[in-house]
Amino acid sequence: MPDGAIRVLAWGEQRHLGCVAWSLLVTAELEHSFDLRRIKTLSGSERAEAVRVVCDQLPRLVARLHAQRVFAATLRGKNVLLQPASGRVVLIDLPYARALTRVAARHRVRDLAILSLELSRFLSAAEWDDFLARYRAAARELGARDADAVDAASVARVAARVGHRTASSSARKRLRRRFRRSRIGEWLTGHRYAEKRD
């Protein structure tokens, strides 16, 4: 089994009108692990070791994902597990991931921008620059020709947009939320939201 892979035990899906209403994938448990969101709560040597492991392994793991022509689309802190005992880092739960004919620089930047929203909570600016340098080196080694287009400035611009830190992205988020809670949105998604009670 390749590094960073979790053994799949079972999978299933239910379709409605040709669309996938729900799907599931059951994997083996990665015991005594936690996701990236917990790192910011750690302290001392435990935190330093977790940061070291993440910086050593995650850039190459993301580069390998892209080398396999997979665009994660929503690569968040909760999608990265760290097992301190083994020093293992794995990716989980990427429901919006897509297989592409080619992962372009914009796909690479978007995945790293979303991931940076969590990494920026515990990585210094110098550590983040090193993380991106490691990603570029791994991507080039795996055959990417556009790895140099992934720089801190382009990732930061996209991170501001996807993190709803700009006026236009905040407005789009509000509109999407309203649409999802409308009758048409509930019908299209197959999900009904509970009515608010005063």
C-alpha positions in Angstrom: 0.0 0.0 0.0 1.4 3.4 -0.9 2.3 6.0 1.7 -0.5 8.2 2.8 -3.2 5.6 1.7 -5.8 4.2 4.0 -7.2 0.7 3.3 -10.8 0.8 1.9 -13.1 -1.7 3.6 -16.5 -1.0 1.8 -18.3 1.6 -0.2 -21.8 2.4 -1.4 -24.0 5.0 -2.9 -27.7 5.8 -3.5 -28.8 7.6 -6.7 -31.9 9.8 -7.2 -32.9 10.9 -10.8 -29.4 9.9 -12.0 -27.6 12.0 -9.3 -25.8 10.6 -6.3 -28.1 11.4 -3.3 -25.5 10.1 -0.8 -22.4 7.9 -0.9 -20.1 6.4 1.7 -16.7 5.0 1.9 -15.6 2.9 4.9 -11.9 2.8 5.6 -9.7 1.2 8.2 -9.2 3.3 11.3 -6.0 5.2 11.8 -5.8 4.7 15.6 -4.7 7.4 18.0 -4.6 10.0 15.2 -6.0 13.6 15.0 -6.6 16.1 12.3 -4.6 19.3 11.6 -7.1 21.5 13.6 -5.8 20.0 16.8 -2.2 21.1 16.3 -2.9 24.7 17.3 -4.0 23.4 20.7 -0.8 21.5 21.3 2.2 23.0 23.1 5.9 22.6 23.6 7.7 19.6 22.1 4.5 17.9 21.1 3.5 20.8 18.9 7.0 21.2 17.5 7.1 17.5 16.5 3.6 17.6 14.9 4.6 20.7 12.9 7.8 19.0 11.8 6.0 15.8 10.6 3.4 17.8 8.8 6.0 20.0 7.0 8.1 16.9 6.1 5.3 14.8 4.7 2.2 16.9 3.7 3.8 18.8 0.8 4.8 15.6 -1.0 1.5 14.0 -0.2 -0.4 16.9 -1.9 2.0 16.9 -4.8 1.4 13.1 -5.3 -2.3 13.7 -5.2 -1.9 16.3 -8.0 0.5 14.0 -9.9 -2.3 11.4 -10.0 -4.5 14.2 -11.6 -6.8 14.5 -8.6 -8.0 18.0 -7.7 -9.2 17.9 -4.1 -11.3 21.1 -4.3 -11.9 21.3 -0.6 -8.6 20.2 1.1 -9.2 21.4 4.7 -7.5 20.8 8.0 -10.1 18.2 8.9 -9.0 16.2 5.8 -5.5 15.6 7.0 -4.8 13.1 9.8 -1.6 12.8 11.8 -0.7 9.7 13.7 2.0 10.9 16.2 3.2 7.4 17.2 4.1 6.4 13.6 4.7 9.9 12.3 2.3 9.1 9.5 0.2 11.7 7.6 -2.8 10.7 5.5 -5.6 12.4 3.6 -9.2 11.5 4.2 -12.8 12.5 3.2 -12.4 14.4 0.0 -16.1 14.3 -1.2 -15.6 17.0 -3.9 -12.4 15.6 -5.4 -12.3 15.3 -9.1 -10.2 13.3 -11.5 -8.9 15.7 -14.3 -7.1 15.1 -17.5 -4.5 17.6 -16.2 -4.1 19.4 -12.9 -3.3 23.0 -13.8 -1.5 25.6 -11.7 -4.9 27.1 -10.7 -6.0 23.8 -9.3 -2.7 23.4 -7.3 -3.0 27.0 -6.0 -6.7 26.5 -4.9 -5.9 23.2 -3.0 -3.0 24.8 -1.3 -4.9 28.0 -0.6 -7.7 26.2 1.2 -5.2 24.1 3.1 -3.3 27.3 4.1 -6.4 28.5 6.0 -5.7 25.9 8.6 -1.9 25.7 8.3 -1.6 29.5 8.9 -2.9 28.9 12.5 0.3 27.1 13.5 2.9 27.7 10.8 5.1 30.8 10.8 5.6 32.8 7.6 9.0 31.1 7.1 7.6 27.6 7.7 4.9 28.3 5.2 7.4 29.5 2.6 9.4 26.3 3.3 6.2 24.2 2.9 5.5 25.7 -0.5 9.1 25.2 -1.6 8.9 21.5 -0.6 5.6 21.2 -2.5 7.1 22.8 -5.6 10.2 20.5 -5.4 8.0 17.4 -5.0 5.7 18.5 -7.8 8.6 19.1 -10.2 10.1 15.7 -9.3 6.7 14.1 -10.1 6.7 15.7 -13.5 4.8 19.0 -13.0 5.9 21.8 -15.4 3.9 24.5 -13.8 5.0 24.1 -10.2 6.8 27.4 -10.2 3.5 29.2 -10.7 2.6 28.1 -7.1 3.9 31.0 -5.0 3.0 32.6 -1.7 1.3 35.6 -3.3 -1.0 33.6 -5.6 -1.9 31.2 -2.8 -2.7 34.2 -0.5 -4.9 35.8 -3.1 -7.0 32.7 -3.5 -7.0 32.0 0.2 -8.5 35.4 0.9 -11.3 34.7 -1.6 -12.1 31.1 -0.5 -11.8 32.1 3.1 -14.5 34.7 2.5 -12.2 37.5 3.5 -13.3 39.7 0.6 -16.6 41.5 0.1 -17.5 39.7 -3.1 -16.8 36.2 -1.7 -18.7 37.0 1.5 -21.7 38.1 -0.6 -21.5 34.9 -2.7 -21.4 32.8 0.4 -24.6 34.5 1.7 -26.4 34.0 -1.6 -25.4 30.3 -1.8 -26.7 29.8 1.8 -30.0 31.5 1.0 -30.4 29.4 -2.2 -29.7 26.1 -0.5 -32.4 26.9 2.1 -35.0 27.9 -0.6 -37.6 25.4 -1.7 -35.8 24.9 -5.1 -32.4 24.5 -3.4 -33.8 21.9 -1.0 -35.4 20.1 -3.9 -32.2 20.1 -5.9 -30.0 19.0 -3.1 -32.5 16.6 -1.5 -31.8 18.1 1.9 -34.4 19.8 4.0 -33.3 22.3 6.6 -35.1 22.5 10.0 -37.3 25.6 10.3 -36.0 28.2 12.8 -38.1 28.6 15.9 -38.4 31.9 17.7 
